[in-house]
Amino acid sequence: MTSFKDIFYQYSWQESKEKIYDSTAKDVERALTAPQRSLDDFMALVSPAAAPYLEDMAQLSHQLTLQRYGKVIQMYVPLYLSNECNNICTYCGFSYDNKVKRKTLSPMEIMQEVAVIKDMGYNHVLLVTGEANQTVHVDYFEKVLNLIKPHFSHISMEVQPMDVADYERLIPLGLNTVLVYQETYHQEDYRKHHPKGKKSNFDYRLETPDRLGGAGIHKMGLGVLIGLEDWRTDSFFTALHLSYLEKRYWQSKYSLSFPRLRPFSGGLEPKVNMNDRELVQLICAYRIFNQEVELSLSTRETIAFRNNVLKLGITAMSAGSRTNPGGYAVELESLEQFEISDERTAPEVAEMIRKAGYEPVWKDWDNVLNP
């Protein structure tokens, strides 16, 4: 076995989907009472049969999160460096075929953004770009990391997938975490939504977490874009991927996100809609399945939803986010990747967290626990 791809191709999307939808109340009850949960248990927990058990799932998810993480929420903020992109993606505002103004931040503009982000209280930043290898390549990332490393205790990155040697070059410069979302594990739909660019290579993207593990990354993030395909089946394959990675690259830590498709310039209507109760079900299912994984909720979600799910398994939140390069300080007329929903400032979200009896943490867990 060389990568997750070897496991992935042993599974059928349709058979996995049928197994999820065939789950019964008895399967759900078994999953809720099991001392350790299997992938079959996860299937039951995300199935329609689990809907009547949502209150039980929420209470168990809350208890398990308290046991592992206590009453703390890690705060992070995205810093968009560039909206240049060579890929055509049907769901993204940065897509190559969107005729909009493109921008990649200069060192001076980056430091202007950093100054505002630091004033907001952040010590954990997520660097985001489109996928444009001629512009935002490993040399550019190296310069950015050297520039901002003195200002942050934790630097995450959500950019194009790279080779092992590239990650090995960036990790010593301060790169702690890399997020790489498969978008969907449904191969036919993946090809439909990624018709042009390097991102159209399904297998290369699928094997990115293996390359990260081989490079020795501290933490990696997984997820799918909810709305492209059946969310229950996509989430099962995410759980399968996570289980494989935890066993093989046990030194690394892991996080999961569950972004729902949001409006953008040129928009795409979701193939599958997920309502709020179903997203709560998914969050709780992930937590019950895996007590160690971090669960992150972005400003894509509404104020009311973020307030209400705070205690149900979430361990990390963004706040005050801008999804265009220069959005914090430079005020450039560049395209957003997607519309945010929760537009509260970072201090406002932090106050909400405190009022809920939790503590907002502005830097990475490890630095908090091991000063």
C-alpha positions as YAML, in Angstrom:
chain: A
units: angstrom
residues:
- id: 1
  name: MET
  ca: [0.00, 0.00, 0.00]
- id: 2
  name: THR
  ca: [1.47, 3.36, -1.06]
- id: 3
  name: SER
  ca: [-1.33, 5.86, -0.39]
- id: 4
  name: PHE
  ca: [-4.99, 6.32, 0.49]
- id: 5
  name: LYS
  ca: [-5.76, 5.84, -3.20]
- id: 6
  name: ASP
  ca: [-5.22, 2.09, -2.74]
- id: 7
  name: ILE
  ca: [-7.95, 1.98, -0.10]
- id: 8
  name: PHE
  ca: [-10.26, 4.43, -1.85]
- id: 9
  name: TYR
  ca: [-10.53, 2.34, -5.01]
- id: 10
  name: GLN
  ca: [-11.62, -0.67, -2.97]
- id: 11
  name: TYR
  ca: [-14.88, 1.15, -2.21]
- id: 12
  name: SER
  ca: [-17.89, 1.78, -4.40]
- id: 13
  name: TRP
  ca: [-19.65, 5.13, -4.05]
- id: 14
  name: GLN
  ca: [-23.04, 3.62, -4.81]
- id: 15
  name: GLU
  ca: [-22.65, 0.66, -2.46]
- id: 16
  name: SER
  ca: [-21.45, 2.95, 0.33]
- id: 17
  name: LYS
  ca: [-24.41, 5.26, -0.24]
- id: 18
  name: GLU
  ca: [-26.86, 2.37, -0.16]
- id: 19
  name: LYS
  ca: [-25.36, 1.06, 3.07]
- id: 20
  name: ILE
  ca: [-25.78, 4.48, 4.70]
- id: 21
  name: TYR
  ca: [-29.40, 4.83, 3.61]
- id: 22
  name: ASP
  ca: [-30.17, 1.25, 4.68]
- id: 23
  name: SER
  ca: [-29.09, 1.97, 8.27]
- id: 24
  name: THR
  ca: [-31.75, 1.31, 10.89]
- id: 25
  name: ALA
  ca: [-32.65, 2.71, 14.30]
- id: 26
  name: LYS
  ca: [-30.95, -0.32, 15.82]
- id: 27
  name: ASP
  ca: [-27.72, 0.58, 14.00]
- id: 28
  name: VAL
  ca: [-27.91, 4.12, 15.37]
- id: 29
  name: GLU
  ca: [-28.53, 2.92, 18.93]
- id: 30
  name: ARG
  ca: [-25.56, 0.56, 18.66]
- id: 31
  name: ALA
  ca: [-23.35, 3.42, 17.47]
- id: 32
  name: LEU
  ca: [-24.45, 5.66, 20.33]
- id: 33
  name: THR
  ca: [-23.64, 3.06, 23.00]
- id: 34
  name: ALA
  ca: [-20.48, 1.53, 21.51]
- id: 35
  name: PRO
  ca: [-17.28, 2.07, 23.54]
- id: 36
  name: GLN
  ca: [-15.45, 2.81, 20.27]
- id: 37
  name: ARG
  ca: [-17.08, 3.67, 16.96]
- id: 38
  name: SER
  ca: [-16.33, 1.99, 13.66]
- id: 39
  name: LEU
  ca: [-16.84, 3.31, 10.14]
- id: 40
  name: ASP
  ca: [-20.07, 1.32, 10.06]
- id: 41
  name: ASP
  ca: [-21.16, 3.22, 13.17]
- id: 42
  name: PHE
  ca: [-20.34, 6.51, 11.44]
- id: 43
  name: MET
  ca: [-22.50, 5.47, 8.50]
- id: 44
  name: ALA
  ca: [-25.40, 4.95, 10.90]
- id: 45
  name: LEU
  ca: [-24.83, 8.29, 12.61]
- id: 46
  name: VAL
  ca: [-25.00, 10.25, 9.34]
- id: 47
  name: SER
  ca: [-27.93, 8.24, 7.98]
- id: 48
  name: PRO
  ca: [-31.55, 9.42, 7.81]
- id: 49
  name: ALA
  ca: [-32.29, 6.86, 10.53]
- id: 50
  name: ALA
  ca: [-30.28, 8.97, 13.00]
- id: 51
  name: ALA
  ca: [-32.48, 12.07, 12.61]
- id: 52
  name: PRO
  ca: [-34.82, 11.16, 15.53]
- id: 53
  name: TYR
  ca: [-31.75, 10.71, 17.75]
- id: 54
  name: LEU
  ca: [-30.37, 14.20, 17.19]
- id: 55
  name: GLU
  ca: [-30.84, 15.31, 20.80]
- id: 56
  name: ASP
  ca: [-29.04, 12.20, 22.07]
- id: 57
  name: MET
  ca: [-26.23, 12.78, 19.57]
- id: 58
  name: ALA
  ca: [-25.92, 16.44, 20.59]
- id: 59
  name: GLN
  ca: [-25.64, 15.61, 24.28]
- id: 60
  name: LEU
  ca: [-23.04, 12.90, 23.68]
- id: 61
  name: SER
  ca: [-21.06, 15.12, 21.31]
- id: 62
  name: HIS
  ca: [-21.06, 17.90, 23.91]
- id: 63
  name: GLN
  ca: [-19.82, 15.55, 26.63]
- id: 64
  name: LEU
  ca: [-17.05, 14.06, 24.49]
- id: 65
  name: THR
  ca: [-15.84, 17.49, 23.41]
- id: 66
  name: LEU
  ca: [-15.71, 18.73, 27.00]
- id: 67
  name: GLN
  ca: [-13.71, 15.66, 28.03]
- id: 68
  name: ARG
  ca: [-11.09, 16.19, 25.32]
- id: 69
  name: TYR
  ca: [-10.99, 19.96, 24.78]
- id: 70
  name: GLY
  ca: [-12.67, 21.59, 27.75]
- id: 71
  name: LYS
  ca: [-14.42, 24.91, 27.28]
- id: 72
  name: VAL
  ca: [-12.09, 26.55, 24.78]
- id: 73
  name: ILE
  ca: [-12.54, 27.64, 21.17]
- id: 74
  name: GLN
  ca: [-9.51, 28.26, 19.00]
- id: 75
  name: MET
  ca: [-9.76, 31.49, 16.98]
- id: 76
  name: TYR
  ca: [-8.26, 31.80, 13.50]
- id: 77
  name: VAL
  ca: [-8.59, 34.14, 10.56]
- id: 78
  name: PRO
  ca: [-7.93, 33.70, 6.82]
- id: 79
  name: LEU
  ca: [-5.47, 35.98, 5.04]
- id: 80
  name: TYR
  ca: [-6.14, 35.86, 1.31]
- id: 81
  name: LEU
  ca: [-2.87, 36.45, -0.54]
- id: 82
  name: SER
  ca: [-4.11, 36.04, -4.11]
- id: 83
  name: ASN
  ca: [-7.23, 35.38, -6.16]
- id: 84
  name: GLU
  ca: [-5.29, 34.42, -9.27]
- id: 85
  name: CYS
  ca: [-6.17, 30.89, -10.37]
- id: 86
  name: ASN
  ca: [-5.54, 28.63, -13.36]
- id: 87
  name: ASN
  ca: [-8.32, 26.19, -12.53]
- id: 88
  name: ILE
  ca: [-11.90, 26.24, -13.73]
- id: 89
  name: CYS
  ca: [-14.07, 25.25, -10.77]
- id: 90
  name: THR
  ca: [-17.83, 25.59, -11.15]
- id: 91
  name: TYR
  ca: [-18.41, 26.61, -7.52]
- id: 92
  name: CYS
  ca: [-15.63, 29.15, -6.88]
- id: 93
  name: GLY
  ca: [-15.43, 32.89, -7.42]
- id: 94
  name: PHE
  ca: [-11.70, 32.56, -8.21]
- id: 95
  name: SER
  ca: [-12.39, 30.27, -11.18]
- id: 96
  name: TYR
  ca: [-10.21, 31.04, -14.21]
- id: 97
  name: ASP
  ca: [-13.20, 31.68, -16.45]
- id: 98
  name: ASN
  ca: [-14.59, 34.43, -14.20]
- id: 99
  name: LYS
  ca: [-13.59, 37.69, -15.89]
- id: 100
  name: VAL
  ca: [-12.74, 39.68, -12.80]
- id: 101
  name: LYS
  ca: [-9.87, 41.73, -11.45]
- id: 102
  name: ARG
  ca: [-7.03, 39.57, -10.16]
- id: 103
  name: LYS
  ca: [-4.57, 40.48, -7.46]
- id: 104
  name: THR
  ca: [-1.60, 38.94, -5.64]
- id: 105
  name: LEU
  ca: [-0.44, 40.87, -2.59]
- id: 106
  name: SER
  ca: [3.03, 42.39, -2.46]
- id: 107
  name: PRO
  ca: [5.20, 42.16, 0.69]
- id: 108
  name: MET
  ca: [4.14, 45.67, 1.73]
- id: 109
  name: GLU
  ca: [0.44, 44.87, 1.24]
- id: 110
  name: ILE
  ca: [0.83, 41.60, 3.18]
- id: 111
  name: MET
  ca: [2.29, 43.46, 6.14]
- id: 112
  name: GLN
  ca: [-0.57, 45.96, 6.02]
- id: 113
  name: GLU
  ca: [-2.99, 43.02, 6.28]
- id: 114
  name: VAL
  ca: [-0.91, 41.47, 9.08]
- id: 115
  name: ALA
  ca: [-1.03, 44.69, 11.09]
- id: 116
  name: VAL
  ca: [-4.84, 44.75, 11.01]
- id: 117
  name: ILE
  ca: [-5.10, 41.03, 11.82]
- id: 118
  name: LYS
  ca: [-2.78, 41.42, 14.79]
- id: 119
  name: ASP
  ca: [-4.84, 44.37, 16.04]
- id: 120
  name: MET
  ca: [-7.88, 42.07, 15.93]
- id: 121
  name: GLY
  ca: [-6.11, 39.84, 18.45]
- id: 122
  name: TYR
  ca: [-5.12, 36.93, 16.22]
- id: 123
  name: ASN
  ca: [-2.03, 34.81, 16.67]
- id: 124
  name: HIS
  ca: [-3.18, 32.06, 14.28]
- id: 125
  name: VAL
  ca: [-3.50, 32.87, 10.59]
- id: 126
  name: LEU
  ca: [-4.67, 30.81, 7.61]
- id: 127
  name: LEU
  ca: [-2.99, 31.76, 4.30]
- id: 128
  name: VAL
  ca: [-5.26, 31.28, 1.28]
- id: 129
  name: THR
  ca: [-4.66, 31.63, -2.46]
- id: 130
  name: GLY
  ca: [-6.07, 30.46, -5.73]
- id: 131
  name: GLU
  ca: [-4.08, 27.87, -7.63]
- id: 132
  name: ALA
  ca: [-1.77, 29.74, -10.01]
- id: 133
  name: ASN
  ca: [1.59, 28.00, -10.15]
- id: 134
  name: GLN
  ca: [3.24, 30.73, -12.21]
- id: 135
  name: THR
  ca: [2.42, 33.38, -9.58]
- id: 136
  name: VAL
  ca: [1.71, 31.85, -6.18]
- id: 137
  name: HIS
  ca: [4.32, 29.09, -6.21]
- id: 138
  name: VAL
  ca: [6.64, 27.66, -3.58]
- id: 139
  name: ASP
  ca: [9.11, 30.55, -3.96]
- id: 140
  name: TYR
  ca: [6.31, 33.03, -3.21]
- id: 141
  name: PHE
  ca: [5.17, 31.01, -0.19]
- id: 142
  name: GLU
  ca: [8.73, 30.87, 1.10]
- id: 143
  name: LYS
  ca: [8.97, 34.67, 0.99]
- id: 144
  name: VAL
  ca: [5.58, 35.05, 2.69]
- id: 145
  name: LEU
  ca: [6.47, 32.67, 5.52]
- id: 146
  name: ASN
  ca: [9.78, 34.41, 6.15]
- id: 147
  name: LEU
  ca: [7.90, 37.71, 6.23]
- id: 148
  name: ILE
  ca: [5.10, 36.80, 8.64]
- id: 149
  name: LYS
  ca: [6.60, 34.07, 10.84]
- id: 150
  name: PRO
  ca: [7.75, 36.56, 13.53]
- id: 151
  name: HIS
  ca: [4.15, 37.73, 13.96]
- id: 152
  name: PHE
  ca: [2.22, 34.46, 14.43]
- id: 153
  name: SER
  ca: [2.58, 31.41, 16.65]
- id: 154
  name: HIS
  ca: [0.69, 29.21, 14.18]
- id: 155
  name: ILE
  ca: [0.53, 29.47, 10.40]
- id: 156
  name: SER
  ca: [-1.88, 27.39, 8.33]
- id: 157
  name: MET
  ca: [-2.13, 27.26, 4.57]
- id: 158
  name: GLU
  ca: [-4.90, 26.47, 2.08]
- id: 159
  name: VAL
  ca: [-3.31, 26.65, -1.36]
- id: 160
  name: GLN
  ca: [-2.70, 24.33, -4.31]
- id: 161
  name: PRO
  ca: [-1.51, 20.79, -3.53]
- id: 162
  name: MET
  ca: [2.26, 20.46, -3.78]
- id: 163
  name: ASP
  ca: [4.93, 17.78, -3.87]
- id: 164
  name: VAL
  ca: [6.64, 16.36, -0.77]
- id: 165
  name: ALA
  ca: [9.82, 18.33, -1.46]
- id: 166
  name: ASP
  ca: [7.85, 21.60, -1.50]
- id: 167
  name: TYR
  ca: [6.26, 20.87, 1.87]
- id: 168
  name: GLU
  ca: [9.63, 19.83, 3.28]
- id: 169
  name: ARG
  ca: [10.97, 23.21, 2.16]
- id: 170
  name: LEU
  ca: [8.15, 25.21, 3.79]
- id: 171
  name: ILE
  ca: [7.68, 23.39, 7.11]
- id: 172
  name: PRO
  ca: [11.00, 24.61, 8.63]
- id: 173
  name: LEU
  ca: [9.97, 28.17, 7.74]
- id: 174
  name: GLY
  ca: [6.95, 28.07, 10.05]
- id: 175
  name: LEU
  ca: [4.25, 26.17, 8.16]
- id: 176
  name: ASN
  ca: [2.33, 24.26, 10.84]
- id: 177
  name: THR
  ca: [-0.89, 23.15, 9.12]
- id: 178
  name: VAL
  ca: [-2.11, 22.51, 5.59]
- id: 179
  name: LEU
  ca: [-5.79, 22.27, 4.65]
- id: 180
  name: VAL
  ca: [-6.65, 20.35, 1.49]
- id: 181
  name: TYR
  ca: [-10.27, 19.60, 0.73]
- id: 182
  name: GLN
  ca: [-11.15, 16.92, -1.79]
- id: 183
  name: GLU
  ca: [-14.33, 18.95, -2.58]
- id: 184
  name: THR
  ca: [-16.10, 15.66, -3.42]
- id: 185
  name: TYR
  ca: [-15.01, 12.03, -3.43]
- id: 186
  name: HIS
  ca: [-17.49, 11.30, -6.24]
- id: 187
  name: GLN
  ca: [-15.15, 10.97, -9.23]
- id: 188
  name: GLU
  ca: [-17.65, 11.74, -12.00]
- id: 189
  name: ASP
  ca: [-18.96, 14.84, -10.26]
- id: 190
  name: TYR
  ca: [-15.41, 15.88, -9.40]
- id: 191
  name: ARG
  ca: [-14.52, 15.86, -13.11]
- id: 192
  name: LYS
  ca: [-17.68, 17.82, -13.89]
- id: 193
  name: HIS
  ca: [-16.82, 20.56, -11.41]
- id: 194
  name: HIS
  ca: [-13.09, 20.71, -12.31]
- id: 195
  name: PRO
  ca: [-12.90, 20.65, -16.13]
- id: 196
  name: LYS
  ca: [-9.61, 22.59, -16.48]
- id: 197
  name: GLY
  ca: [-6.40, 23.09, -14.58]
- id: 198
  name: LYS
  ca: [-4.16, 21.01, -12.34]
- id: 199
  name: LYS
  ca: [-7.02, 20.55, -9.90]
- id: 200
  name: SER
  ca: [-8.76, 18.36, -12.47]
- id: 201
  name: ASN
  ca: [-6.32, 15.57, -11.49]
- id: 202
  name: PHE
  ca: [-8.48, 13.71, -8.95]
- id: 203
  name: ASP
  ca: [-5.79, 11.27, -7.85]
- id: 204
  name: TYR
  ca: [-3.12, 13.92, -7.30]
- id: 205
  name: ARG
  ca: [-5.44, 15.81, -4.99]
- id: 206
  name: LEU
  ca: [-6.54, 12.60, -3.27]
- id: 207
  name: GLU
  ca: [-2.92, 11.75, -2.42]
- id: 208
  name: THR
  ca: [-2.01, 15.21, -1.10]
- id: 209
  name: PRO
  ca: [-2.52, 14.27, 2.58]
- id: 210
  name: ASP
  ca: [-0.15, 11.34, 2.04]
- id: 211
  name: ARG
  ca: [2.49, 13.74, 0.74]
- id: 212
  name: LEU
  ca: [1.87, 15.98, 3.75]
- id: 213
  name: GLY
  ca: [2.24, 13.03, 6.09]
- id: 214
  name: GLY
  ca: [5.44, 12.01, 4.34]
- id: 215
  name: ALA
  ca: [6.80, 15.52, 4.79]
- id: 216
  name: GLY
  ca: [6.02, 15.42, 8.53]
- id: 217
  name: ILE
  ca: [3.42, 18.19, 8.71]
- id: 218
  name: HIS
  ca: [2.23, 19.06, 12.23]
- id: 219
  name: LYS
  ca: [-1.46, 19.10, 11.30]
- id: 220
  name: MET
  ca: [-3.61, 18.63, 8.20]
- id: 221
  name: GLY
  ca: [-7.23, 19.49, 7.50]
- id: 222
  name: LEU
  ca: [-9.75, 17.52, 5.46]
- id: 223
  name: GLY
  ca: [-13.25, 18.14, 4.20]
- id: 224
  name: VAL
  ca: [-15.65, 18.30, 1.27]
- id: 225
  name: LEU
  ca: [-17.74, 21.11, -0.16]
- id: 226
  name: ILE
  ca: [-21.26, 20.24, 0.93]
- id: 227
  name: GLY
  ca: [-23.71, 20.70, -1.91]
- id: 228
  name: LEU
  ca: [-21.73, 19.15, -4.76]
- id: 229
  name: GLU
  ca: [-22.87, 15.59, -4.04]
- id: 230
  name: ASP
  ca: [-24.70, 13.51, -1.43]
- id: 231
  name: TRP
  ca: [-23.30, 14.89, 1.82]
- id: 232
  name: ARG
  ca: [-23.74, 11.66, 3.78]
- id: 233
  name: THR
  ca: [-21.66, 9.62, 1.33]
- id: 234
  name: ASP
  ca: [-19.03, 12.33, 0.90]
- id: 235
  name: SER
  ca: [-18.72, 12.56, 4.68]
- id: 236
  name: PHE
  ca: [-18.27, 8.79, 4.95]
- id: 237
  name: PHE
  ca: [-15.33, 8.96, 2.55]
- id: 238
  name: THR
  ca: [-13.90, 11.85, 4.56]
- id: 239
  name: ALA
  ca: [-14.13, 9.69, 7.70]
- id: 240
  name: LEU
  ca: [-12.51, 6.80, 5.82]
- id: 241
  name: HIS
  ca: [-9.68, 9.11, 4.73]
- id: 242
  name: LEU
  ca: [-9.22, 10.43, 8.26]
- id: 243
  name: SER
  ca: [-9.07, 6.92, 9.74]
- id: 244
  name: TYR
  ca: [-6.40, 5.87, 7.27]
- id: 245
  name: LEU
  ca: [-4.29, 8.98, 7.89]
- id: 246
  name: GLU
  ca: [-4.46, 8.72, 11.68]
- id: 247
  name: LYS
  ca: [-3.19, 5.17, 11.55]
- id: 248
  name: ARG
  ca: [-0.41, 5.78, 9.03]
- id: 249
  name: TYR
  ca: [0.74, 9.28, 10.02]
- id: 250
  name: TRP
  ca: [0.03, 9.07, 13.73]
- id: 251
  name: GLN
  ca: [2.48, 11.86, 14.57]
- id: 252
  name: SER
  ca: [0.30, 14.43, 12.77]
- id: 253
  name: LYS
  ca: [-2.89, 16.00, 14.08]
- id: 254
  name: TYR
  ca: [-6.09, 16.44, 12.12]
- id: 255
  name: SER
  ca: [-8.97, 18.85, 11.66]
- id: 256
  name: LEU
  ca: [-12.23, 18.66, 9.73]
- id: 257
  name: SER
  ca: [-14.35, 21.37, 8.16]
- id: 258
  name: PHE
  ca: [-17.81, 21.11, 6.62]
- id: 259
  name: PRO
  ca: [-18.33, 24.14, 4.37]
- id: 260
  name: ARG
  ca: [-21.71, 24.46, 2.72]
- id: 261
  name: LEU
  ca: [-21.80, 25.90, -0.78]
- id: 262
  name: ARG
  ca: [-22.16, 29.69, -0.55]
- id: 263
  name: PRO
  ca: [-23.12, 32.31, -3.19]
- id: 264
  name: PHE
  ca: [-20.34, 33.76, -5.35]
- id: 265
  name: SER
  ca: [-19.94, 35.67, -8.58]
- id: 266
  name: GLY
  ca: [-21.44, 33.51, -11.33]
- id: 267
  name: GLY
  ca: [-22.95, 31.14, -8.67]
- id: 268
  name: LEU
  ca: [-23.68, 27.45, -8.69]
- id: 269
  name: GLU
  ca: [-26.89, 26.03, -7.30]
- id: 270
  name: PRO
  ca: [-26.22, 23.14, -4.89]
- id: 271
  name: LYS
  ca: [-27.01, 19.69, -6.26]
- id: 272
  name: VAL
  ca: [-27.87, 18.62, -2.72]
- id: 273
  name: ASN
  ca: [-29.12, 20.96, -0.01]
- id: 274
  name: MET
  ca: [-28.19, 20.36, 3.61]
- id: 275
  name: ASN
  ca: [-30.41, 22.01, 6.22]
- id: 276
  name: ASP
  ca: [-29.23, 23.19, 9.63]
- id: 277
  name: ARG
  ca: [-30.42, 20.08, 11.48]
- id: 278
  name: GLU
  ca: [-28.48, 17.90, 9.08]
- id: 279
  name: LEU
  ca: [-25.32, 19.94, 9.59]
- id: 280
  name: VAL
  ca: [-25.73, 19.57, 13.36]
- id: 281
  name: GLN
  ca: [-26.13, 15.82, 12.79]
- id: 282
  name: LEU
  ca: [-22.89, 15.73, 10.80]
- id: 283
  name: ILE
  ca: [-20.94, 17.73, 13.39]
- id: 284
  name: CYS
  ca: [-22.13, 15.43, 16.17]
- id: 285
  name: ALA
  ca: [-21.45, 12.32, 14.09]
- id: 286
  name: TYR
  ca: [-17.84, 13.38, 13.50]
- id: 287
  name: ARG
  ca: [-17.31, 14.07, 17.20]
- id: 288
  name: ILE
  ca: [-18.89, 10.81, 18.35]
- id: 289
  name: PHE
  ca: [-16.80, 8.92, 15.78]
- id: 290
  name: ASN
  ca: [-13.53, 10.65, 16.67]
- id: 291
  name: GLN
  ca: [-12.89, 12.47, 19.94]
- id: 292
  name: GLU
  ca: [-9.42, 13.70, 18.92]
- id: 293
  name: VAL
  ca: [-10.15, 15.49, 15.66]
- id: 294
  name: GLU
  ca: [-10.58, 19.27, 15.68]
- id: 295
  name: LEU
  ca: [-13.84, 20.55, 14.17]
- id: 296
  name: SER
  ca: [-13.78, 23.98, 12.56]
- id: 297
  name: LEU
  ca: [-16.70, 26.27, 11.67]
- id: 298
  name: SER
  ca: [-16.18, 29.26, 9.38]
- id: 299
  name: THR
  ca: [-18.08, 32.49, 8.77]
- id: 300
  name: ARG
  ca: [-19.93, 30.80, 5.88]
- id: 301
  name: GLU
  ca: [-22.56, 29.94, 8.49]
- id: 302
  name: THR
  ca: [-25.09, 32.35, 9.99]
- id: 303
  name: ILE
  ca: [-24.78, 34.11, 13.32]
- id: 304
  name: ALA
  ca: [-27.64, 32.13, 14.85]
- id: 305
  name: PHE
  ca: [-26.27, 28.80, 13.69]
- id: 306
  name: ARG
  ca: [-22.73, 29.48, 14.92]
- id: 307
  name: ASN
  ca: [-24.05, 30.62, 18.30]
- id: 308
  name: ASN
  ca: [-26.20, 27.53, 18.71]
- id: 309
  name: VAL
  ca: [-23.68, 24.85, 17.69]
- id: 310
  name: LEU
  ca: [-20.80, 26.27, 19.72]
- id: 311
  name: LYS
  ca: [-21.22, 23.65, 22.46]
- id: 312
  name: LEU
  ca: [-21.98, 20.67, 20.24]
- id: 313
  name: GLY
  ca: [-18.48, 19.66, 19.16]
- id: 314
  name: ILE
  ca: [-16.85, 22.71, 17.54]
- id: 315
  name: THR
  ca: [-13.27, 23.46, 18.63]
- id: 316
  name: ALA
  ca: [-12.24, 26.24, 16.21]
- id: 317
  name: MET
  ca: [-13.94, 29.30, 14.68]
- id: 318
  name: SER
  ca: [-12.98, 32.08, 12.34]
- id: 319
  name: ALA
  ca: [-14.31, 35.60, 12.84]
- id: 320
  name: GLY
  ca: [-14.07, 38.96, 11.11]
- id: 321
  name: SER
  ca: [-13.09, 37.13, 7.92]
- id: 322
  name: ARG
  ca: [-12.50, 38.66, 4.50]
- id: 323
  name: THR
  ca: [-12.27, 36.39, 1.46]
- id: 324
  name: ASN
  ca: [-10.49, 38.68, -1.00]
- id: 325
  name: PRO
  ca: [-6.83, 39.71, -1.14]
- id: 326
  name: GLY
  ca: [-6.41, 43.04, 0.60]
- id: 327
  name: GLY
  ca: [-9.77, 42.77, 2.32]
- id: 328
  name: TYR
  ca: [-8.60, 43.83, 5.78]
- id: 329
  name: ALA
  ca: [-6.44, 46.88, 5.14]
- id: 330
  name: VAL
  ca: [-5.66, 47.47, 1.51]
- id: 331
  name: GLU
  ca: [-9.32, 47.74, 0.41]
- id: 332
  name: LEU
  ca: [-8.61, 46.55, -3.11]
- id: 333
  name: GLU
  ca: [-11.41, 45.98, -5.59]
- id: 334
  name: SER
  ca: [-10.73, 42.27, -5.95]
- id: 335
  name: LEU
  ca: [-13.19, 39.43, -6.11]
- id: 336
  name: GLU
  ca: [-14.25, 37.52, -3.02]
- id: 337
  name: GLN
  ca: [-14.00, 33.74, -3.13]
- id: 338
  name: PHE
  ca: [-17.47, 33.45, -1.60]
- id: 339
  name: GLU
  ca: [-19.89, 35.53, 0.46]
- id: 340
  name: ILE
  ca: [-19.55, 35.27, 4.21]
- id: 341
  name: SER
  ca: [-22.66, 35.06, 6.38]
- id: 342
  name: ASP
  ca: [-21.46, 35.93, 9.90]
- id: 343
  name: GLU
  ca: [-20.09, 39.46, 9.54]
- id: 344
  name: ARG
  ca: [-19.45, 40.12, 13.23]
- id: 345
  name: THR
  ca: [-16.03, 41.39, 14.25]
- id: 346
  name: ALA
  ca: [-13.54, 39.14, 16.02]
- id: 347
  name: PRO
  ca: [-14.14, 40.86, 19.40]
- id: 348
  name: GLU
  ca: [-17.90, 40.40, 18.98]
- id: 349
  name: VAL
  ca: [-17.52, 36.67, 18.32]
- id: 350
  name: ALA
  ca: [-15.07, 36.35, 21.20]
- id: 351
  name: GLU
  ca: [-17.61, 38.01, 23.52]
- id: 352
  name: MET
  ca: [-20.29, 35.59, 22.33]
- id: 353
  name: ILE
  ca: [-17.96, 32.70, 23.17]
- id: 354
  name: ARG
  ca: [-17.28, 34.08, 26.64]
- id: 355
  name: LYS
  ca: [-20.99, 34.62, 27.32]
- id: 356
  name: ALA
  ca: [-21.54, 30.95, 26.46]
- id: 357
  name: GLY
  ca: [-19.10, 30.05, 29.24]
- id: 358
  name: TYR
  ca: [-16.21, 29.23, 26.91]
- id: 359
  name: GLU
  ca: [-12.79, 30.82, 26.42]
- id: 360
  name: PRO
  ca: [-11.59, 32.11, 23.04]
- id: 361
  name: VAL
  ca: [-7.96, 31.06, 22.46]
- id: 362
  name: TRP
  ca: [-6.00, 33.16, 19.99]
- id: 363
  name: LYS
  ca: [-3.09, 30.81, 19.36]
- id: 364
  name: ASP
  ca: [-2.50, 27.12, 18.71]
- id: 365
  name: TRP
  ca: [-3.51, 24.40, 21.16]
- id: 366
  name: ASP
  ca: [0.02, 23.08, 21.60]
- id: 367
  name: ASN
  ca: [1.42, 26.44, 22.52]
- id: 368
  name: VAL
  ca: [-1.38, 26.90, 25.03]
- id: 369
  name: LEU
  ca: [-0.88, 23.53, 26.64]
- id: 370
  name: ASN
  ca: [2.91, 23.59, 26.46]
- id: 371
  name: PRO
  ca: [4.08, 27.20, 26.91]
...
